[in-house]
Amino acid sequence: MAVIDLNADLGEGDGPWRVEPPADDALLDLVTSANVAAGYHGGDAATMAATCRGALVRGVAVGAHPSYDDREGFGRRPVDVAPDVLRAQVAAQIGALVAVAATVGSRVTHVKPHGALYNAVVHDDARARAVVEAVHAVDPGLAVLGLPGSRVLALAADAGLRTVVEAFVDRGYRPDGTLVPRTEPGALVTDPRVAAERAVRLAVEGVVLAVDGTPVHLRPDSLCVHSDTRGAVALATAVRDALAAAGVTVRPFAGGGASASAPAAPALAAPAPAVPVPSSPGAVTPGPATP
């Protein structure tokens, strides 16, 4: 029997940046993992706490969703930042969510970069390494989500971190397995029926059709529905119903909810061991596509 996780990026609105209409509560009833914004592209302490609390009572796993320091651009613009600064920024975001989650009796189980940073770590060794080092420094027990074949997953595996392959039911794919840029036709999938069919094929066969009809083999562990996709709740509902009808078990890849008795992550102030990530020459500049 096929098993898959269903995740969504949540907690991304606060104050004037709040996404309307808010879909987070409804999506928490449908997904099994929640990637929570930690302040750099969206979210604040109150939003983080509310999202973690909502996830906890539903048995939904909580992950950190760090981004570039780009609130104005919602983290979807490339930012020229030194790797050591990026490492500190990512660690700060993970650490913030770890602390806030603890106040409501929850804990963080995984990390999924957001937006332009997610895209960058597909090909860019320096940025991928910065993210991996940040995760390892905060808690080497955290899993890392990313695209199949991405540098961030390869370097995370080299560092001994758990890796989770992700696919998107609401985003278009190129034949090479990368995402169609949001500015191009076919970037978004908003038809619940189409998204549901894609979800079942991804969960059962590990395959999605690219925009030109080419089969792309992804073999994901987790499927993502974006909370800001038009009709996200209807889309996620159709996906859950279709997966159930196909006999696919939907559950968190990292175990759901967690509790106050769960072991705390290592303090950020503690010295972090060096991450055994080998160097490699020549980072590749990523394309403009963002998840």
Buried (B, 14 or more C-beta within 10 A) or exposed (E): EBEBBBBBBBBBBBEEBEBEEEBBEBBBEBBBBBBBBBBBBBBBBEBBBBBBBBBBEBEBBBBBBBBBBBBEBBBBBBBEBEBEEBBBBBBBBBBBBBBBBBEBBBBBBBBBBBBBBBBBBBBBBBBBBBBBBBBBBBBBBBBBBBBBBBBBBBBBBBBEBBBBBBBBBBBBBBEEBBBBBBEBEBBBBEBBEBBBBBBBBBBBEBBBBBBEEEEBEBEBBBBBBBBBBEBBBBBBBBBBEBBEEBEBEBBBBBEBBBEEEBEEBBEBEEEBEEBEBEEEEEBEEBBBBBB
